[in-house]
Amino acid sequence: MNNRFTPKLFGWVFIKLLITAYFSSSFAYAEENVCSFNAKDWCVFVTKPPQRCYIASQALEMKAYRNGELLADVNREKGILFINVERGESGSVYANYDAGYPLRKNGHVELIVGGKVFRLYPDPESSGSSAEYAWHVQEDDKRIIDSLKAGSKVTIEAISKRGTKTKDTFSLLGLTAAITETKKLCN
């Protein structure tokens, strides 16, 4: 396994369940999935011990294509963009993406913001709900976060294991305030 996939994967699968519960009106809210701070299109979450701190936003627009044709309907959950804030002195901030469907293994996901393109990667060894995630490359963390903070929207393009190309668009309004608040709550 290379350095972009860590044991944190399993913790983030748990977080996905919390986010799904938060954004779904059909789940009763548990204390862990209450939005601690809302900044426009972003919500800050702080879980109980072991404490995890992250920000999440759902895609505002989702499109799917097969053979270059726009599809009218696709069976998938909404895409979620996560910004994770590590506790402690390092306070690393990094992004990952939940596509809402199993991603093509050994492929890549493109995060496009302000004319810059960054790649996220699915774990080729994942299965189940963890196959829906695309992870950052550590060397790109700062550039990705700086670009997200400077932008107004981000588009994430991915390919499903069935070959469907998706394009999710997220608003970046409130992201900088959400990151600032998360750092206060978690350090």
N, C-alpha and C positions, 0 to 999 in steps of 0.2 A: 504494500500500500504506500503511495507516495505522500509527501508532506501536506498536501492540501486536504486530506481526509483524516480526521482525528476522531478520538472517542467522543468528542462533543456531538457527533452526528446523532447519537441516541438521545442526548439531552434535547437537541433541537427537534427531534421527532415528537417528543413530549410537548415542546413549546408549540409545535404546529397544531396539536390537538387543542391546546388552550386557545390559540388564535381562532381556530375553526369554531370553537364554542363561543368565543367573544363575538365574532362576526355573524353567527347564525342565530336567528331569532328562535329556533326550535330547541336550543339547549338552555337549561337553567344555568345561571351564572354561578360559578364557584368563586370563592374569594380570590384565588390565584389569577383569574383571568379578568379582573377588573382593570380597566384602563386607569393607570395612576395619574396620567397627565395627557391631555388632548391638545395637539398643536395642529390646527387646521385639518389636513388630510392624514396626519400621523398620530399614532397612539403609543404611549410609553407603557411598557409592562415590566413589573418587578415581581418575580415569583418568590414564594417563601423558601426558606432554606432547603436545599442549597440554593442560595439566591442567584438568579439569572436576570440580567437586565437587557432588554431589547426594545426596539421600536418596530412597528409594523404598519403597513398600508396595503390595502387591496387595490388591484388594478381598476382604474376607472373605465378603461376601454379594453376589450378583448376581441381579437380577430383571429380567425383560423383559415388556413388555405391548404388545399390539396391540389396538386398538379397546376398550381398557379391560379386556381379558381377560389374566390372567397366563398367559404361555407356559411350557410345560414344558421346552422345549429351544430354545436359540438357538445358532447357529454364530458364535462370537466368541471372542477371547482374553480373558483376565482383564483387567479395568481396572487401571491402575496410576496412583497419585497420586505425582507427583514434587514434591519441594521442592528448588529449586536455590539454591545458595549461590555468589554471585559472589566471585571472589578480589579482593584489593586492599583499599584503604581503605574503599570504600563498603560492601563486604560485603553487598550487597543479597541479600535472601532472598525468593523468590517461588515460587508454585505453578503447575504445569500438569498436565494430565490426559491420559492415553492411554486412550481408550475401548475399544480392542481391536477396533474396527470403524470403517468410514468414517462420520464425522458428517455430519449435514445441513448443507450449506453455507448461509451467511447465517442460521444459527440461533444459538442460544446454549445454554450448558450451565450448570446451576445447581449451585453448591457450597453445601450447607446444613449449618451447624454452629452449635450453641448457639442455635437460633432465628433466626439471621441467614442471609440469602441473598445470595450473591455470584455474579456472572456471569463465566464464562469464555467465550471465543469461538473457534470454529474459523477457520482461515485460509480465506477464500472462494476463494483462488487455489491452494490446495494440491491435490495428487493423490497417488495411491499411499499408502504408509504414513503420510506426513505428514498425510493427510486424517483420521487418527484422533485428532489432538491438538486440545485446547482450551487456549487461552492466557489468561493473566492480563491485566488492564488495570492498567498501572503505578500508577495512582492508588490502587488497592485493595490493593496488596501488603502493606503493614504491617497493615492491618485484617484481611486474610485470615489472615496468619501468626499474629497475636495471637489471633484467634478459634480457630484450629487448636490452638495451644498450650494454650488454656484449656479446650478441649473433650475429650470422651472418645471421640467418634466423629463422622464426617463422612459425609454422603450426597451423592452426585453423580448428578444426573438429566440425561439427555441423550436426543437423538433421532437415530436413524441416518438415513442417506440414504434408506433404504427406509420410514421412518416408524415404526419400532419404538422405543418409549420404554423406556429402561433406567434402573435405579436400582441403583447400586453403593454399598455401605457399607464404610467403612474404619475400623479402630481407630486411635486417636490415641495409644495407650499407647506411651511411649518417644520420641515425636516431639521434645519439648523437649531431651532428652538427646542425641538424634541431631543436632539443629541445633547444639548446643553443641560436640559432638565434631567436626562437620564444619568449624566455624569454626576450631577448633584445628588440624586437619589441613591446612587450605587457606590459612591466612594466616600 
